[in-house]
Amino acid sequence: MLTGQATVPFVDLKRQHRAIGRALREAYDRVLDQDGYTLGGEVEAFESEFADSVGTEHAIGVASGTDALHLTLRACGIGSGDEVLLPANTFAATAEAIVMCGARPVFVDCERGSYLIDLDRAEDAVTPSTRAIVPVHLYGQCVDMRRVGEMAQRHGLRVIEDACQAHGASRSGLGAGSAGDAGCFSFYPSKNLGALGDGGMVTTSDPGIAGRVRSLRNHGEGAKRLHTESGYCSRLHGLQAAFLRAKLPMLAEWNEMRAEGASAYREYLSDSGCVLPEEIPDGRHVYHLFVVQVADRDGVRARLAERGIQTGIHYALPLHLEPAFEAYGPDKGALPVAEAACSRILSLPMFPYLVDEEVRMVADALKDAIDA
Ligand SMILES: *Cc1c(COP(=O)(O)O)cnc(C)c1O
């Protein structure tokens, strides 16, 4: 296998940082000239700008996407004995946040075309202990939040959106992170909006959730500096907030660049024999990932790597089959769509400033690898 420089990297963040280098350096200088390093003025300004961009009353900066989910679940009163619905095919953090609360993750199968949580199966999984659902806007495409809202109403559930892969996405006019009780975002560097380190955000128009997350993120500090409950150390850093403020105005353009890359893949791969990702009508897909399905995925992936083309797998196992979560069930075979997809899915290079020539190289190499 070829080592050294990738011909086409999976993600290259240096390109976007070069494009806004001056704004990032100005952000850094601003932080050196003031004294808000954990929370503070830059964080408050970014919270307000981010809330405006999502369309919620409040946004609360935290240390990571995982913490955004964990603290929001806690703020919604989720705890021991409670069941929380989530898709089986998501990043481990979605389930970790539920486990951190002492609640039980209930894994649900996904839809065949979109890979999003199957809401019919979610409804089947509701029991008298179900307290919340965490729809994940996977790969950059939103779950149908109107249907989630109706279901939540019927069963008295809290709705906590995992929007960690969906900054700027929408469906039927509802923006990611604005339609549930709260939305949770990650600013891990490779997300559609990424810091130069870790960070996260909770968006909500519910003042109760906002206040509780604000307190929990900073050691449970409440009014008059009283520690009203035992909380956590989960603050967004001023430096990361300043960098994120420099990047937020670029998000729409960067998402557009991802969408252009996605349509180029569609064109070049139309006769390739691989299964292309479904794009739901009436939605804005922000292509955090471009995921295809191929037979002999591992063989195809190795042949691409030989040509210097980096790919990813999101995710190699649905969470109910991962050692960390298998105790929660269900048994292998119970979630057939997610289980079948995981051995066939392949994430192709996708990031803003991926050029057309690179997309064509990936597509040509993929076709050769499929035919080999
Ligand atoms: C990245 C991600 C998270 C967690 O974000 P961190 O910032 O890494 O904690 C949670 N859920 C999903 C779906 C993600 O992609």
PDBQT file of the ligand as one rigid body, heavy atoms in Angstrom, charges set to zero:
ROOT
HETATM    1  C1  LIG A 401     -19.129  14.599  16.107  1.00  0.00    +0.000 C 
HETATM    2  C2  LIG A 401     -20.411  14.059  16.597  1.00  0.00    +0.000 A 
HETATM    3  C3  LIG A 401     -20.767  14.099  17.953  1.00  0.00    +0.000 A 
HETATM    4  C4  LIG A 401     -19.851  14.510  19.076  1.00  0.00    +0.000 C 
HETATM    5  O1  LIG A 401     -19.127  15.624  18.933  1.00  0.00    +0.000 OA
HETATM    6  P1  LIG A 401     -17.759  15.868  19.773  1.00  0.00    +0.000 P 
HETATM    7  O2  LIG A 401     -17.592  17.328  19.595  1.00  0.00    +0.000 OA
HETATM    8  O3  LIG A 401     -16.716  15.041  19.141  1.00  0.00    +0.000 OA
HETATM    9  O4  LIG A 401     -18.031  15.512  21.178  1.00  0.00    +0.000 OA
HETATM   10  C5  LIG A 401     -22.019  13.635  18.313  1.00  0.00    +0.000 A 
HETATM   11  N1  LIG A 401     -22.861  13.139  17.407  1.00  0.00    +0.000 NA
HETATM   12  C6  LIG A 401     -22.551  13.050  16.097  1.00  0.00    +0.000 A 
HETATM   13  C7  LIG A 401     -23.550  12.480  15.140  1.00  0.00    +0.000 C 
HETATM   14  C8  LIG A 401     -21.303  13.500  15.643  1.00  0.00    +0.000 A 
HETATM   15  O5  LIG A 401     -20.989  13.389  14.354  1.00  0.00    +0.000 OA
ENDROOT
TORSDOF 0
